[in-house]
Amino acid sequence: MATGARGEAFIETQERTYPVLLTNRALAEAEKALGKSVLAIGQQAQRGDISLNDTAELLRIGLEYGRREAKWGKDVVRSPLAFDILDEVGFQPVAMLLLTCLLEVLSYDREKPGKGEDEESPPA
């Protein structure tokens, strides 16, 4: 069953596996926080020109939306966690994961079958 415009992934650290979720709402929050469009963020990431702060903030937002979806913990995800994950996992793997999630949201088309959908399913 389609879940809409979503980019979902997991980031594994030595201590736990964190869900990351980007949606249009999450990306709108990122635009507001970063002062630039998600298209600009995506273009920067594709050029390898995305800043560490932009990456950390996008990760923080993705972690927060993942936390809400997975219902783990009551505390809002803060920047130190995003930077701790960046320190452990590395900038490039995190940036690539976020870019993939971002592209999944931006390229969503409800008329095209998504992951795991049967191509012959009737439209909703």
DSSP file (Angstrom, degrees, kcal/mol; ACC not computed):
  #  RESIDUE AA STRUCTURE BP1 BP2  ACC     N-H-->O    O-->H-N    N-H-->O    O-->H-N    TCO  KAPPA ALPHA  PHI   PSI    X-CA   Y-CA   Z-CA
    1    1 A M              0   0    0      0, 0.0     2,-0.1     0, 0.0   116,-0.0   0.000 360.0 360.0 360.0 134.9    0.0    0.0    0.0
    2    2 A A        -     0   0    0      1,-0.1     3,-0.1   108,-0.1   114,-0.0  -0.371 360.0-165.9 -68.3 144.5    1.4    3.4   -0.9
    3    3 A T        -     0   0    0      1,-0.4    -1,-0.1     3,-0.1     2,-0.1   0.308  39.7-118.8-113.3   6.7    2.2    5.7    2.0
    4    4 A G        -     0   0    0      2,-0.1     2,-1.2   105,-0.0    -1,-0.4  -0.430  66.6  -9.9  90.5-166.2    2.5    8.9    0.0
    5    5 A A  S    S+     0   0    0     -2,-0.1    19,-0.6   103,-0.1     2,-0.4  -0.568  87.1 139.9 -75.5  98.1    5.5   11.2   -0.5
    6    6 A R  E     -A   23   0A   0     -2,-1.2     2,-0.5    98,-0.2    17,-0.2  -0.998  42.1-158.5-143.5 142.0    8.0    9.9    2.0
    7    7 A G  E     -A   22   0A   0     15,-2.7    15,-2.6    -2,-0.4     2,-0.4  -0.971  26.6-179.6-119.0 113.5   11.7    9.2    2.1
    8    8 A E  E     +A   21   0A   0     -2,-0.5     2,-0.3    13,-0.2    13,-0.2  -0.906  11.4 142.7-121.3 141.5   12.4    6.6    4.8
    9    9 A A  E     -A   20   0A   0     11,-2.2    11,-3.0    -2,-0.4     2,-0.4  -0.940  35.9-121.8-158.0 176.5   15.7    5.1    5.9
   10   10 A F  E     -A   19   0A   0     -2,-0.3     2,-0.5     9,-0.2     7,-0.0  -0.988  10.8-154.1-129.9 142.7   17.6    3.9    9.0
   11   11 A I  E     -A   18   0A   0      7,-2.7     7,-3.3    -2,-0.4     2,-0.5  -0.977  15.2-152.3-115.7 124.7   20.9    5.1   10.4
   12   12 A E  E     +A   17   0A   0     -2,-0.5     5,-0.2     5,-0.2     2,-0.2  -0.847  17.8 173.0-102.9 127.1   22.7    2.5   12.4
   13   13 A T        -     0   0    0      3,-3.1    72,-0.0    -2,-0.5    -2,-0.0  -0.627  50.4 -95.5-114.5 179.6   25.1    3.5   15.2
   14   14 A Q  S    S+     0   0    0     -2,-0.2     3,-0.1     1,-0.2    -2,-0.0   0.808 124.2  41.5 -65.9 -27.6   26.9    1.4   17.7
   15   15 A E  S    S-     0   0    0      1,-0.2     2,-0.3     0, 0.0    -1,-0.2   0.809 125.4 -24.2 -92.0 -32.7   24.1    2.0   20.3
   16   16 A R        -     0   0    0     -5,-0.0    -3,-3.1     2,-0.0     2,-0.5  -0.978  57.2 -99.4-166.9 173.0   20.9    1.8   18.2
   17   17 A T  E     -A   12   0A   0     -2,-0.3    -5,-0.2    -5,-0.2    -3,-0.0  -0.955  36.5-155.4-109.3 126.0   19.2    2.1   14.8
   18   18 A Y  E     -A   11   0A   0     -7,-3.3    -7,-2.7    -2,-0.5     2,-0.3  -0.860  10.3-133.2-105.9 131.4   17.5    5.4   14.2
   19   19 A P  E     -A   10   0A   0      0, 0.0     2,-0.4     0, 0.0    47,-0.3  -0.630  18.4-160.8 -78.1 140.5   14.6    5.8   11.8
   20   20 A V  E     -A    9   0A   0    -11,-3.0   -11,-2.2    -2,-0.3     2,-0.4  -0.989  10.8-179.4-121.3 130.2   14.8    8.8    9.5
   21   21 A L  E     -A    8   0A   0     41,-2.2     2,-0.5    -2,-0.4    44,-0.3  -0.982   9.1-174.7-136.2 123.2   11.7   10.1    7.8
   22   22 A L  E     +A    7   0A   0    -15,-2.6   -15,-2.7    -2,-0.4     2,-0.3  -0.969  14.3 162.8-114.4 133.6   11.4   13.0    5.4
   23   23 A T  E  >  -A    6   0A   0     -2,-0.5     4,-2.7   -17,-0.2     5,-0.2  -0.780  56.4 -92.2-131.8 176.3    8.0   14.1    4.2
   24   24 A N  H  > S+     0   0    0    -19,-0.6     4,-2.2    -2,-0.3     5,-0.2   0.904 129.0  51.3 -59.9 -39.2    6.7   17.3    2.5
   25   25 A R  H  > S+     0   0    0      2,-0.2     4,-1.9     1,-0.2    -1,-0.2   0.914 110.5  48.1 -63.9 -42.9    5.9   18.6    6.0
   26   26 A A  H  > S+     0   0    0      1,-0.2     4,-2.0     2,-0.2    -2,-0.2   0.899 111.9  49.9 -63.9 -40.6    9.5   17.8    7.2
   27   27 A L  H  X S+     0   0    0     -4,-2.7     4,-2.5     2,-0.2    -2,-0.2   0.855 107.4  53.7 -69.0 -33.9   11.0   19.4    4.2
   28   28 A A  H  X S+     0   0    0     -4,-2.2     4,-2.1     2,-0.2    -1,-0.2   0.894 108.9  50.0 -64.5 -38.8    8.9   22.6    4.7
   29   29 A E  H  X S+     0   0    0     -4,-1.9     4,-2.5     2,-0.2    -2,-0.2   0.892 109.8  51.1 -64.2 -39.7   10.3   22.7    8.2
   30   30 A A  H  X S+     0   0    0     -4,-2.0     4,-2.8     2,-0.2     5,-0.3   0.910 107.8  52.3 -64.5 -42.3   13.8   22.3    6.8
   31   31 A E  H  X>S+     0   0    0     -4,-2.5     4,-2.0     1,-0.2     5,-0.8   0.927 111.9  46.3 -58.7 -44.5   13.2   25.1    4.4
   32   32 A K  H  <5S+     0   0    0     -4,-2.1    -2,-0.2     1,-0.2    -1,-0.2   0.921 115.7  45.1 -64.1 -44.5   12.1   27.4    7.2
   33   33 A A  H  <5S+     0   0    0     -4,-2.5    -2,-0.2     1,-0.2    -1,-0.2   0.862 121.8  36.9 -68.2 -36.3   15.0   26.4    9.4
   34   34 A L  H  <5S-     0   0    0     -4,-2.8    -1,-0.2     2,-0.2    -2,-0.2   0.609  99.1-129.9 -96.1 -13.6   17.7   26.7    6.7
   35   35 A G  T  <5S+     0   0    0     -4,-2.0     2,-0.3    -5,-0.3    -3,-0.2   0.786  75.7  87.0  70.5  26.7   16.3   29.7    4.9
   36   36 A K  S   <S-     0   0    0     -5,-0.8    -2,-0.2    -6,-0.3    -1,-0.2  -0.983  81.9 -93.0-151.8 159.7   16.5   28.0    1.5
   37   37 A S     >  -     0   0    0     -2,-0.3     4,-2.1     1,-0.1     5,-0.1  -0.307  29.8-121.2 -73.0 156.6   14.4   25.7   -0.7
   38   38 A V  H  > S+     0   0    0      1,-0.2     4,-3.0     2,-0.2     5,-0.2   0.812 115.4  59.6 -66.5 -28.2   14.7   22.0   -0.6
   39   39 A L  H  > S+     0   0    0      2,-0.2     4,-2.6     1,-0.2    -1,-0.2   0.918 106.0  47.1 -64.6 -41.1   15.5   22.1   -4.3
   40   40 A A  H  > S+     0   0    0      2,-0.2     4,-2.4     1,-0.2    -2,-0.2   0.905 112.8  49.3 -64.6 -41.0   18.5   24.3   -3.5
   41   41 A I  H  X S+     0   0    0     -4,-2.1     4,-2.5     2,-0.2    -2,-0.2   0.935 112.3  48.1 -62.5 -46.6   19.5   21.9   -0.7
   42   42 A G  H  X S+     0   0    0     -4,-3.0     4,-2.5     1,-0.2    -2,-0.2   0.900 111.7  49.4 -61.4 -42.2   19.2   19.0   -3.1
   43   43 A Q  H  X S+     0   0    0     -4,-2.6     4,-1.8     2,-0.2    -1,-0.2   0.905 110.9  50.0 -64.7 -40.9   21.2   20.7   -5.8
   44   44 A Q  H  X>S+     0   0    0     -4,-2.4     5,-3.5     1,-0.2     4,-0.5   0.928 111.2  49.2 -61.6 -44.1   23.9   21.6   -3.2
   45   45 A A  H ><5S+     0   0    0     -4,-2.5     3,-1.1     4,-0.2    -2,-0.2   0.907 109.1  51.8 -63.4 -41.9   24.0   18.0   -2.1
   46   46 A Q  H 3<5S+     0   0    0     -4,-2.5    -1,-0.2     1,-0.3    -2,-0.2   0.846 111.2  48.0 -64.0 -33.4   24.3   16.6   -5.6
   47   47 A R  H 3<5S-     0   0    0     -4,-1.8    -1,-0.3    -5,-0.2    -2,-0.2   0.523 116.4-115.8 -81.7  -5.4   27.2   19.0   -6.3
   48   48 A G  T <<5S+     0   0    0     -3,-1.1    -3,-0.2    -4,-0.5    -2,-0.1   0.781  87.0 115.5  74.5  27.1   28.9   17.9   -3.1
   49   49 A D      < +     0   0    0     -5,-3.5     2,-0.3    -6,-0.2    -4,-0.2   0.113  31.5 126.5-117.3  18.5   28.4   21.4   -1.8
   50   50 A I        -     0   0    0     -6,-0.5     2,-0.1    -5,-0.2    45,-0.0  -0.606  58.3-121.8 -81.5 139.1   26.0   20.9    1.1
   51   51 A S     >  -     0   0    0     -2,-0.3     4,-2.3     1,-0.1     5,-0.2  -0.336  13.1-119.6 -79.5 160.6   27.2   22.4    4.4
   52   52 A L  H  > S+     0   0    0      2,-0.2     4,-2.7     1,-0.2     5,-0.2   0.901 115.5  51.3 -62.7 -42.5   27.8   20.5    7.6
   53   53 A N  H  > S+     0   0    0      2,-0.2     4,-2.4     1,-0.2    -1,-0.2   0.909 109.9  48.7 -64.5 -41.4   25.2   22.6    9.4
   54   54 A D  H  > S+     0   0    0      2,-0.2     4,-2.5     1,-0.2     5,-0.2   0.917 113.0  48.5 -63.1 -42.0   22.6   22.0    6.6
   55   55 A T  H  X S+     0   0    0     -4,-2.3     4,-2.5     2,-0.2    -2,-0.2   0.924 112.1  48.4 -63.4 -45.2   23.2   18.3    6.8
   56   56 A A  H  X S+     0   0    0     -4,-2.7     4,-2.7     2,-0.2    -1,-0.2   0.898 113.1  47.6 -63.4 -40.8   23.0   18.2   10.6
   57   57 A E  H  X S+     0   0    0     -4,-2.4     4,-2.3     2,-0.2    -2,-0.2   0.910 112.5  48.1 -69.5 -41.0   19.7   20.2   10.5
   58   58 A L  H  X S+     0   0    0     -4,-2.5     4,-2.5     2,-0.2    -2,-0.2   0.897 113.7  48.6 -63.8 -39.7   18.2   18.1    7.8
   59   59 A L  H  X S+     0   0    0     -4,-2.5     4,-2.9    -5,-0.2     5,-0.2   0.923 109.4  52.4 -64.1 -44.4   19.2   15.0    9.8
   60   60 A R  H  X S+     0   0    0     -4,-2.7     4,-2.4     1,-0.2    -2,-0.2   0.923 112.1  45.6 -58.1 -45.0   17.8   16.4   13.0
   61   61 A I  H  X S+     0   0    0     -4,-2.3     4,-2.5     2,-0.2     5,-0.2   0.918 113.1  49.6 -66.0 -43.4   14.5   17.0   11.3
   62   62 A G  H  X S+     0   0    0     -4,-2.5   -41,-2.2     1,-0.2     4,-2.0   0.882 112.2  48.5 -62.3 -38.6   14.5   13.5    9.7
   63   63 A L  H  X S+     0   0    0     -4,-2.9     4,-2.8   -43,-0.2    -2,-0.2   0.898 110.4  51.4 -66.7 -41.0   15.3   12.0   13.0
   64   64 A E  H  X S+     0   0    0     -4,-2.4     4,-2.3    -5,-0.2    -2,-0.2   0.926 112.4  44.6 -63.7 -44.6   12.5   13.9   14.7
   65   65 A Y  H  X S+     0   0    0     -4,-2.5     4,-2.2   -44,-0.3    -1,-0.2   0.872 114.3  50.5 -68.5 -34.6    9.9   12.8   12.2
   66   66 A G  H  X S+     0   0    0     -4,-2.0     4,-2.6   -47,-0.3    -2,-0.2   0.890 109.2  51.9 -65.0 -39.5   11.2    9.3   12.4
   67   67 A R  H  X>S+     0   0    0     -4,-2.8     5,-1.4     2,-0.2     4,-1.3   0.923 111.0  46.9 -62.2 -45.0   11.0    9.4   16.2
   68   68 A R  H  <5S+     0   0    0     -4,-2.3    -2,-0.2     2,-0.2    -1,-0.2   0.929 114.2  46.8 -63.5 -44.9    7.4   10.6   16.0
   69   69 A E  H  <5S+     0   0    0     -4,-2.2    -2,-0.2     1,-0.2    -1,-0.2   0.912 118.9  40.0 -63.9 -43.4    6.4    7.9   13.4
   70   70 A A  H  <5S-     0   0    0     -4,-2.6    -1,-0.2    -5,-0.2    -2,-0.2   0.589 102.2-134.2 -83.4 -10.7    8.2    5.1   15.4
   71   71 A K  T  <5 +     0   0    0     -4,-1.3     2,-0.6     1,-0.2    -3,-0.2   0.890  48.3 155.2  57.4  42.9    6.9    6.5   18.7
   72   72 A W      < -     0   0    0     -5,-1.4    -1,-0.2    -6,-0.2    -2,-0.1  -0.900  53.6 -16.7-103.3 121.6   10.4    6.1   20.4
   73   73 A G        -     0   0    0     -2,-0.6    -2,-0.0     1,-0.1    -1,-0.0   0.251  60.3-117.7  73.1 160.4   11.0    8.4   23.3
   74   74 A K  S    S+     0   0    0      2,-0.1     2,-0.3    -3,-0.0    -1,-0.1   0.569  80.7  98.0-107.6 -15.7    9.2   11.5   24.3
   75   75 A D  S    S-     0   0    0      1,-0.1     2,-0.1     3,-0.0     3,-0.1  -0.575  78.2-115.4 -82.4 136.2   12.0   14.0   24.0
   76   76 A V        -     0   0    0     -2,-0.3     2,-0.3     1,-0.1    -1,-0.1  -0.402  37.4-104.3 -64.3 141.0   12.3   16.1   20.8
   77   77 A V        -     0   0    0    -17,-0.1     2,-0.2    -2,-0.1    -1,-0.1  -0.536  42.5-161.4 -70.9 130.0   15.4   15.3   18.8
   78   78 A R    >>  -     0   0    0     -2,-0.3     4,-1.1    -3,-0.1     3,-1.1  -0.694  31.3-100.6-112.0 164.7   18.0   18.1   19.3
   79   79 A S  H 3> S+     0   0    0      1,-0.2     4,-2.4    -2,-0.2     5,-0.3   0.824 113.1  66.6 -55.4 -38.3   21.1   19.1   17.2
   80   80 A P  H 3> S+     0   0    0      0, 0.0     4,-2.4     0, 0.0    -1,-0.2   0.876 100.5  51.0 -55.8 -36.1   23.6   17.3   19.5
   81   81 A L  H <> S+     0   0    0     -3,-1.1     4,-2.4     2,-0.2     5,-0.2   0.928 109.1  50.6 -65.0 -43.5   22.2   13.9   18.5
   82   82 A A  H  X S+     0   0    0     -4,-1.1     4,-2.4     1,-0.2    -1,-0.2   0.918 113.0  45.9 -60.1 -43.1   22.5   14.8   14.8
   83   83 A F  H  X S+     0   0    0     -4,-2.4     4,-2.6     2,-0.2    -1,-0.2   0.871 110.0  54.1 -69.1 -35.8   26.1   15.8   15.2
   84   84 A D  H  X S+     0   0    0     -4,-2.4     4,-2.1    -5,-0.3    -2,-0.2   0.915 110.8  46.4 -61.4 -42.1   26.9   12.7   17.3
   85   85 A I  H  X>S+     0   0    0     -4,-2.4     4,-3.3     2,-0.2     5,-0.6   0.918 111.5  51.2 -67.0 -42.8   25.5   10.6   14.5
   86   86 A L  H  X5S+     0   0    0     -4,-2.4     4,-1.7     1,-0.2    -2,-0.2   0.912 110.3  50.2 -58.9 -42.3   27.5   12.5   11.9
   87   87 A D  H  <5S+     0   0    0     -4,-2.6    -1,-0.2     1,-0.2    -2,-0.2   0.900 118.9  37.3 -62.6 -40.8   30.7   12.1   14.0
   88   88 A E  H  <5S+     0   0    0     -4,-2.1    -2,-0.2    -5,-0.2    -3,-0.2   0.933 127.6  30.8 -79.1 -46.9   30.1    8.3   14.3
   89   89 A V  H  <5S-     0   0    0     -4,-3.3    -3,-0.2    -5,-0.2    -2,-0.2   0.853 110.4-114.5 -84.5 -36.4   28.7    7.4   10.8
   90   90 A G     X< -     0   0    0     -4,-1.7     4,-1.5    -5,-0.6     5,-0.2  -0.088  16.4 -95.8 110.6 148.1   30.5   10.1    8.7
   91   91 A F  H  > S+     0   0    0      1,-0.2     4,-3.1     2,-0.2     5,-0.2   0.946 115.2  49.6 -62.6 -52.8   29.4   13.1    6.7
   92   92 A Q  H  > S+     0   0    0      1,-0.2     4,-2.6     2,-0.2     5,-0.2   0.912 110.4  47.6 -62.3 -46.5   29.2   11.5    3.3
   93   93 A P  H  > S+     0   0    0      0, 0.0     4,-2.0     0, 0.0    -1,-0.2   0.910 116.3  45.7 -61.2 -38.3   27.1    8.4    4.2
   94   94 A V  H  X S+     0   0    0     -4,-1.5     4,-2.6     2,-0.2    -2,-0.2   0.937 112.7  49.7 -68.3 -45.4   24.7   10.6    6.1
   95   95 A A  H  X S+     0   0    0     -4,-3.1     4,-2.4     1,-0.2    -1,-0.2   0.901 112.2  48.5 -60.4 -41.3   24.5   13.2    3.3
   96   96 A M  H  X S+     0   0    0     -4,-2.6     4,-2.3    -5,-0.2    -1,-0.2   0.900 110.8  50.5 -66.2 -40.9   23.8   10.5    0.7
   97   97 A L  H  X S+     0   0    0     -4,-2.0     4,-2.2    -5,-0.2    -2,-0.2   0.926 112.8  46.4 -61.9 -44.9   21.1    8.9    2.8
   98   98 A L  H  X S+     0   0    0     -4,-2.6     4,-2.9     2,-0.2    -2,-0.2   0.890 110.9  51.9 -66.0 -39.7   19.4   12.3    3.3
   99   99 A L  H  X S+     0   0    0     -4,-2.4     4,-2.7     2,-0.2    -1,-0.2   0.908 109.3  50.6 -62.9 -41.5   19.7   13.1   -0.4
  100  100 A T  H  X S+     0   0    0     -4,-2.3     4,-1.9     2,-0.2    -2,-0.2   0.926 112.6  46.0 -61.0 -45.6   18.1    9.7   -1.3
  101  101 A C  H  X S+     0   0    0     -4,-2.2     4,-1.8     2,-0.2    -2,-0.2   0.914 112.3  51.4 -63.0 -43.0   15.2   10.4    1.1
  102  102 A L  H  X S+     0   0    0     -4,-2.9     4,-2.5     1,-0.2    -2,-0.2   0.923 110.0  48.7 -59.8 -46.1   14.9   14.0   -0.2
  103  103 A L  H  X S+     0   0    0     -4,-2.7     4,-2.1     1,-0.2    -1,-0.2   0.840 106.4  57.1 -65.7 -33.3   14.7   12.7   -3.8
  104  104 A E  H  < S+     0   0    0     -4,-1.9     4,-0.3     2,-0.2   -98,-0.2   0.904 111.0  43.4 -63.4 -40.2   12.1   10.1   -2.9
  105  105 A V  H >< S+     0   0    0     -4,-1.8     3,-1.1     1,-0.2    -2,-0.2   0.949 116.3  46.1 -68.8 -48.5    9.8   12.8   -1.6
  106  106 A L  H 3< S+     0   0    0     -4,-2.5    -2,-0.2     1,-0.2    -1,-0.2   0.781 115.3  46.1 -68.6 -27.0   10.4   15.2   -4.4
  107  107 A S  T 3< S+     0   0    0     -4,-2.1    -1,-0.2    -5,-0.2    -2,-0.2   0.383  80.9 132.3 -97.3   4.8    9.9   12.5   -7.1
  108  108 A Y    <   +     0   0    0     -3,-1.1     2,-0.4    -4,-0.3  -103,-0.1  -0.321  27.8 175.7 -59.9 133.6    6.8   11.0   -5.6
  109  109 A D    >   -     0   0    0      3,-0.2     3,-1.9  -105,-0.1  -105,-0.0  -0.917  22.9-156.0-141.2 111.1    4.0   10.4   -8.2
  110  110 A R  T 3  S+     0   0    0     -2,-0.4    14,-0.2     1,-0.3     4,-0.1   0.729  93.3  63.1 -63.7 -20.2    0.9    8.7   -6.9
  111  111 A E  T 3  S+     0   0    0      2,-0.1    -1,-0.3    12,-0.1    -3,-0.0   0.692  95.4  69.9 -76.7 -18.4    0.1    7.6  -10.5
  112  112 A K  S <  S-     0   0    0     -3,-1.9    -3,-0.2     1,-0.1     7,-0.0  -0.822  95.9-105.5-101.4 139.6    3.3    5.5  -10.6
  113  113 A P        -     0   0    0      0, 0.0     3,-0.1     0, 0.0     2,-0.1  -0.332  38.7-152.6 -60.7 140.1    3.7    2.4   -8.6
  114  114 A G    >   -     0   0    0      1,-0.2     3,-1.9    -4,-0.1     2,-0.1  -0.213  43.5 -38.5 -98.7-166.6    6.0    2.8   -5.6
  115  115 A K  T 3  S+     0   0    0      1,-0.3    -1,-0.2    -2,-0.1     3,-0.1  -0.336 129.1   0.3 -57.8 126.4    8.1    0.3   -3.7
  116  116 A G  T 3  S+     0   0    0      1,-0.2    -1,-0.3    -3,-0.1     2,-0.3   0.493  98.6 131.7  76.3   2.8    6.4   -3.0   -3.3
  117  117 A E    <   -     0   0    0     -3,-1.9     2,-0.4     1,-0.0    -1,-0.2  -0.635  62.1-115.6 -89.7 148.7    3.3   -2.0   -5.2
  118  118 A D    >   -     0   0    0     -2,-0.3     3,-1.9     1,-0.1    -4,-0.1  -0.691  17.9-139.8 -79.8 127.4    1.8   -4.1   -8.0
  119  119 A E  T 3  S+     0   0    0     -2,-0.4    -1,-0.1     1,-0.3    -2,-0.0   0.717 100.5  54.9 -63.0 -20.5    2.0   -2.2  -11.3
  120  120 A E  T 3  S+     0   0    0      2,-0.1    -1,-0.3    -7,-0.0    -2,-0.0   0.344  77.3 123.7 -97.0   7.7   -1.5   -3.5  -12.2
  121  121 A S    <   -     0   0    0     -3,-1.9     3,-0.1     1,-0.1    -4,-0.0  -0.430  68.4-111.9 -65.7 139.9   -3.2   -2.2   -9.1
  122  122 A P        -     0   0    0      0, 0.0    -1,-0.1     0, 0.0    -2,-0.1  -0.389  39.2 -94.4 -70.1 152.0   -6.1    0.2   -9.9
  123  123 A P              0   0    0      0, 0.0   -12,-0.1     0, 0.0   -13,-0.0  -0.315 360.0 360.0 -63.6 150.2   -5.6    3.8   -9.0
  124  124 A A              0   0    0    -14,-0.2   -14,-0.0    -3,-0.1    -3,-0.0   0.471 360.0 360.0 -76.2 360.0   -7.1    4.8   -5.6
